[in-house]
Amino acid sequence: MNENFDAFDISPVPRPGPDAVAPPLYRGIYGMPMFVTLPTTDLTASVDFWTRGLGFFELFGIPGQMVHLRRWAFQDVLLVVGETTATTPRASVSFACLLDQIAPLLSSLRALDAAPEVRDTSWNTRDVEVVTPENARVLFTAAKVFDPTTLEGQNLPSVGIGRDDNGSHG
């Protein structure tokens, strides 16, 4: 059986060809399967470059701290204010996973003598962070069960997290 299959129907990237049309900018909220985080010492200049130069738009931001940029669906970049040094990872990539994958991931990383860090975030995820031999920061991030009785559960619906399509908690 061939495990490779034509999956253009689930991708925002159109089939190549003379009639191919770029998809529109995507403004919807979804669970991001992957995204890149880049530190910057000049958030304003970075946002300007990515938006005016590369065609991204600002989906969400925390003034002076972070801007979430997007182009097509699944083309997400987080610009975060931060100093960089020779030992600071130049970029960070985050991959979605499930909570039941955290323990095996930690076990695999520890078997390699990596030093993974685990943390629960205020945006309702459990993250595993590790720095690779290439000095890239990699996060595996798993959404936790949404609990509307917690502080996160009370704040996240204002940005579209934790509500179903009808606007109720889900």
N, C-alpha and C positions, 0 to 999 in steps of 0.2 A: 504494500500500500504506500502510496506517495503522500508524505505529510505536508508537502508544499501545495498550497492551493491558491487560486486566484481570489484575492481578498480586497480588490479595489472597492467593492461595495461597502466596506466598513472603514475605508480610509478617506480623509478629506482630499487627498491628492488625486487628481483626475487621471484617467488613463492617458498615456502619452498619445499624441496624434495631432494632426493639423487642425482639428476642431476642438481641441482641449481648451477649457475655460477655467481660469483660477476660481476656486470657491470664494465666497464672500468672507470678510472678517467675521469671526465667530464670537458672539457676545454671551452665549449661554453659560450656565454654571454646570459643571460636571465633576466627577471624581477624576482628577488628572492621573493618567497612567504613568506619566513621567514628566519631569520639568527640570530646568537648569536654574541654579542660583548663582549669581555673579556679584561679588563685592565691588563697591565703587566708592571712591572718595568724593565724587561730585555727582550726586544723584540727579540733579537738574540736567547737567550736560549729558549724562548717560541716557536719561529718558529722551532727551531731544534727539540724540543720535539714533536710538532704536526706533523712535516713532517717525521722525522726519526722514531719516536715512534708510531704515530697513523696513518700514511699512507696518510696524506693530502699533497697537493702541493701548492706552492705559485701561485695564479692566478694574483695578482696585489699587488703592495705595494708602499708606500710613504716612502722613506728611513728615518729611525729614528722616524717615527710617527705611521704608520699603515701597517698591512699586511692582505690582504684578502686571506684566505686559503679555499681550496675546496677538497672534496673527490669525492663522487658520485654527480650526479645532486641533487640539493636541500639540500646539506650538506655543508653549508657555515658558516665560522667562521671569524669574524674580530678581530684581535688582535690589540689593541691600546695602545700606551704608556700612562701610567697614574698611579699615586699613589693611593693606596687604604687605607682607614681608617675603623674604626669600623662602621661608618655611611655611607660609600660609598657603593652603590649597588655592590654586588659581580659580578653580570653578568647583561647583558642587552639583551633583546630579541626584535627583530623588526618583525612586521607583515605588509605585504602589504595590502593596502586598496585603495579605490577610493576617489577622491576629495569630492564627494557628501556625503561621510560617515563621514567627519571631523566634521561638525557642530553637527550632532546627538551624535557623540562620546563625544565631548566636553560637550554637555548638560548632558549626562549621568554621566560623571565624576564629573562635578560640582554639580550635585544633590547628589553625595556621599561625598561632601566636599573634594574631591581630589583636587590637585593643578596642573592641566595639563598646560604644556607649549606648545605653538604653534610656529613653526618657518619655514621659507622657507630656503632651503639649496642651496648651490652652485652646487649641483648635480641634481638640478631641481625637488626637491620634497617638499611637505609640510608635516611636521612631527608634531605629537602630542606625547609628552613625559609625562609620569607619573611614580611615584614610588609606587609600590604596598605595601600592609601591610607586605609582606614577605621581603621587602627591595630589590625587583628586579626592575630594570629600564625597562619599557615597552615603545616601540615606535610603533606607527601606522604611516606608511609612504605611502604617495600617490604621484604618479608621476604627475607632472604638464604637461600641453600641451607643447610639445617641440616647442621652438621658436628660429630658427636659427639666429635671429637678436640680441639676448642677448649675454652677455659675456659667460654664461653657454652654450648657443647654439653654440657658436664658439669653445669652448674648449672641450666639451663632446664627439664630434665625434671621437676625437683622441683615445679615449678608447672604442669605439664601441657603444656609447650611442647616439641615435638620427639619426642613419643611418638605412636604410632598407637593405635587403639582397643584393641589387645591388650596395651598397656603396653610394647611394644618401641620402640626408636628408629625413627623414620620420617621 
